[in-house]
Every structure is written in C-alpha cells, then in structure tokens.
Amino acid sequence: MMTKNQFHEREQFEMLTIDKLVPEDHLVRKIESAIDFSFIYPLVENLYSGLGRPSFDPVVLFKMTFIQYIFGIRSMRQTIKEIETNMAYC
C-alpha cells in the first residue's frame, strides 16, 4: 500500500531543458558558440524553390553532416539515430 508521501512523490515532475542535460564543456556546445552557421543561407538560397513542400533547413542538413564527420559516424542512417537519441545534438 502506498503512503501519502509516496503518492505525492509520484505526482511530481521536473521541467528539464537541453541546457540542463548537456554539459557546458561538451564539444557540440563549443562548436555552436564558435561558429555562426547563418553564412550557409546565402550560399544555398538559389538552390531552393519557393514552390512545393517546405525543404529541410540547410543549416540543419549541414550540422548533421558536420556531426557525422566530427564524431566519426559512418552512415547518415546512424547519424540520424544518434541525433534522435543524443540531446547534445539538438
């Protein structure tokens, strides 16, 4: 049987942010603070059409490839799995 105190402990939750989950000295944080990736947009703007479905953000695509290279991940499928499970890459 659950005591009143145990019941209240189960009802409690904590709000977490990515900032709390990823250490300050993580390599991805250092890269994000050192590089302004907005330079990519003017380089690729003529490659994107305004018609049809929205495209993937070119900065996101570049960062995915960058993560793949830096961490030595051999395939894009594995990179996507890593990004889905590792909060540091968000």
N, C-alpha and C positions, 0 to 999 in steps of 0.2 A: 504494500500500500504506500502511496506517495504522500509525503508530508507536505504541509502548506508551503514551506520554504523551497522544497524540490520543485513543486509545481510552478512557482514564480521564476525559478532559475530557467526552466524550460521555455517560459514565455519571453524571456529577454533575448534581444538580439543586438548586434553591434553593427553599425554602419562602417564599412571599410572602403577606402579609396585606393586607387592604384598607388598613390604616393605613400600610403602606409605599408603596402605589400612589397614594394620594390625598394631594395636598399639604396641609399643615397650614392654609394660608390659603384653601383652596377654600371657596366660598360655601356649599356643602351642609354642610360641617363646622361652619361658623359658625352656620348655622340650627339644626343638630342640637344644638349646645351651648347655644343661647339659648332654644329652645322645648321645653318638656316636652309632648309630644303625647298623654300619657296622659289629658288632660282630655276627649278625644274619647269614650272608652269610656262614661262615664256618660251622655253626651248621646245616644248611639245604642243603648243596651242594650235599650230597649223595642222597637226596630225589628228585632231579631234573634231568631230562633226557635231553640229547642234541638233541634228535630226536623229530620230530613233530613241532607243532606250538610253538612259544615262550611262556613261562609261565609268570604269573604275578610276579613282583618283590617281593620277600619275605619280604623285608623291608616295602614296601607299604602295604602289607597284614597285617603285624604286627602293623603298625601305625594305620590302620583302626580299628583293634580290640582294640588297646590302646585308641584311641579317643572314641570309643563306651563305654569302661569301665569308663574312666575318666569323661565323660560328662553325664553318666547315660542314654545312648540311649539304648532302649530295643531290637531293632531288627537290623539286618545287612541292611535290605532294608532302614530303616530310617537313618541309619548311612551313607549309600551311598547318599541319598537325601541331608543330612546335608553337606557332603563333596562337593557335586556338587554346593551348594548354598553359602557356607561359605568360603570366601577367606582365612581365617586364617588356614584352614586345608590343604591348598595346599603346 
